[in-house]
């Protein structure tokens, strides 16, 4: 079995693949100072609830955008799973070209998403990952990562609004019933939600115009489901995009090894 660990700035996903399908997934809040021992206690209990054991894994792959956490995640794999993990960005064969000026600057999440999208969707793509930040990656028809636009995530924008304005409360993100809010909460929800839809649609339009070829738009990430049904600019919502890419990278490197 394979343990895939996908760590973003806000949440860390642990997913188990039995060789045929994903059989379990759990999320934990990302804390950069969490030790391997703390991860092990948490993970062992969840595995036991699912009838699984720490010693059942033959492999582990890690994708992290939090560099200071990689040491502890690697130790988790070595000390408790007894496997040497494959860490995205460390001498890993991706199987796609990275055509940005400084390939080392491409985050592990962007690389994984590009592969996860390319193996399913044909042609040129825009991959929108909505999380702490919202990234708009351009993936060419051959799978090459061509470039990106990065904007603050919708939750980050709402939190910034609350922090910077003393009289504005902290509110949950949701699709409001009307554009014109009748109270402060409704007005904030409308401005942030529909403002973000405008940002998404505007950037998609400009990227397509600059690329000047047909493109398919894929949405993924923790808050992507918020936008489902709110815009026609996103062609597909794919919640499994990232772990699919991680599994593909694992298979490519296992075959090579």
N, C-alpha and C positions, 0 to 999 in steps of 0.2 A: 504494500500500500504506500501511497504518497501523501505526505503532509505538505500542503501549499500554504505559505504564510505571506499574506499581502498586507503590508503596513503603509497606511496613509498618515497624514498629519493628525487626523482626528480619531480614526478607528483602525484596528488591526483585525484582519480576517484570518481565521484558521479553517482550512477546508481539507477534507479527507477524500481521496480518490482511491477506489479499490481495484483499479485497472480497467474497469468498465464504465463506471459512472461516479459522480460525486455523491457520497452517502451521508456526509455530515458537514455542517458549516456553523461556526460560532464567531462572534465578534466581541472584542474587548476595546475599551478606551486606550488610545495610544499614550503611553507615558515613557519618555525616553530613558528614564532612570530605573525602569522595572528590570529586575535581575532575572537570570535564567532560572533560578530556583523558584521565584515567584510565578513565572510563566508555567513552570512544571507543575506546581501545586494546582493551579487553575485548570490547566489543560488535562491533567490526569483525572480529575474529577469529572469533567465533561466527557472524556473518552469512556470512563467507567459507566456513566449513565447510558451511553450508547452501545455498551457491550464490547468496547474496544480497549486495547491496552497500549501503553507507551512502546513496548517492545515489538509491536506488530508492523512497524514501518520499515520499508526497504529504501526509502528515499525521502528527501526534504528539499524544497525549493523556496527561496526567500526573495521577495521583491519589497524593498523598503525605500521610502523617500526621507527617512530619518536616520542619517548616517550613524549617530551616536547609539542607536538601538541595535545595529547589526551585530556588534560584538556579543551581546547577550542572547540574541536569537540564534546565532551560530553556536554558542555554548549550550543552548537548550537542545539543539539537534545532536551535538556531539556527546553530551553527558547523559541525556535522558532517552534519546531515540537511538543512540549508538550508530549514527550515520553522519557522513560528511555532507553538509548541505551545499546545494548549488545556489550561489548568490548572484542575482542579476546585476550585471555590470562588472563582474570580476572574472575576466577571461572566459566568458560564456558565449557560445556560438548562438547567434540570434537567427541567422539565415535570411536576414533582410539588410539592405544598405541603409545607412543613416547619413542623410545628405544635408545635415545642418553644419554650420561653420565650425562649431566645436562639439563633436559627437559626445564628448565626456560630460557635457552639460545636460544631455537628455536624461530626464528622470526615469527610474526603473518602471514606474507606472505607465509612462508614455510609450516606452519600448514594448512592454507587455501588451498594452492596448492595441498598438499597431499590428502586432502579430495576431492577436485574438480576432481582430476585425478582418484582416487580410485573408485568413484561411476560410472565412465564411462568406464574405461579401465581395463580389467581383468589381473590378474597375477602380476608379479613383474615389477616395473616401475623405470625409471629414468626420473625425471621431471626437465627440464632445464628452468629456469626463467631468461631471459635476460633483465636487467635493469641497474641501477647504478652499481650493482654487477651482476655477472652471477653465479647462484647457480645450483648445480647438486645434487638434492635430490634423495635418494634411498627410494622407497616406496614398502614395502613388499606386497605380495598377499592379506594379511588380512588388508591392509590399514596402517600398522604401519610405522612410520617414523624411518628409520634405521640409517641415517647419511647423510653426505653432503660433497661436495667439493665446495669451494667458490673462485672465481677469479674476478679480476676487470672487470667491464663492458666494452664493446667495445668503447663507447663514452668517458668513463673515460680514457681509454688507449690512445685514440687519443688526448685528451686534455692534458694529461701528456706529450706526445711527443712534442706538441706545446710549453708548458710552459717550458720544460727543455732544449729545443734546440732553440737558438735565431734565427736561420735562417729558421726554419721550420714553415710554416704558419698554421693557424687553418683551417681545411678543413672538409667538410661534409663526413659522412660515406656512402659509396655506393659500390655496386659490380663493380669492374673495368672490363673493356673489355679485358684486358690482364694481365698476371702475372708480366711481366717485364715492369715496368713503364718507360715511355719516358720523363717524367718531374717530378718535385718534388712532385706535388699534386698526380699524378698517382702512383708514387712510394710509397707514404705514404698510399694511399687508398689500394693499393695491399698488402703492408706489414701487415697493421692492419686487413683488411678484411680476407685475406687468412690465415694470422697467427691465427686469431680467429677461422676460420674453422678447422685449424689444432689442436688448443687447444680443441675444442669441440669433434672432432673425436678421438683425443688421450685419453682424459679423459673418454669418453664413452667406448672405447676399454678396458682401464685399469679397470674401474668399473665393466664391464661385466666379465672380467677375474677373478677379486677378488670375485665377487658374485657367479660365477660359476653356474648360472642358466639362462634360457632364460629371457630376459627383453625387454619391450617395452619402447621406448624413446619418450617423449612428450616435445614439445617446446612451450613456452608461454612467455609473457612479451612484453614490449614496442618496442623492436628492433628485436624480434624473426623473424618477417616477412622478414628482410634483408637476412636471411639465407635460406629462402624457395627456393628450387631448386638448392642450392649451395652444398648440402651434402645429401647423402643417409643415413647418420647415424641417423637422426631424423625421426621417423616413422610418427608422427602426429604433426601438428601445431594447437594449440587450444587457440584462443584469449580470450575465455570466461571461461577459467579454474578457474581463481581466483574468479570471482563473482559467478560462479556456486558453488564453495566451500563455499563461504560466505552464499549463500542462503540455502545450505544444513545444515550448522551449525545453522542458524536461525531456520529452521524447527525442528531440533532435540531439541533445547532448548525451543522452543515454545511448543512443544508436552510435554516435561518434565514438564514445568511450569503449 
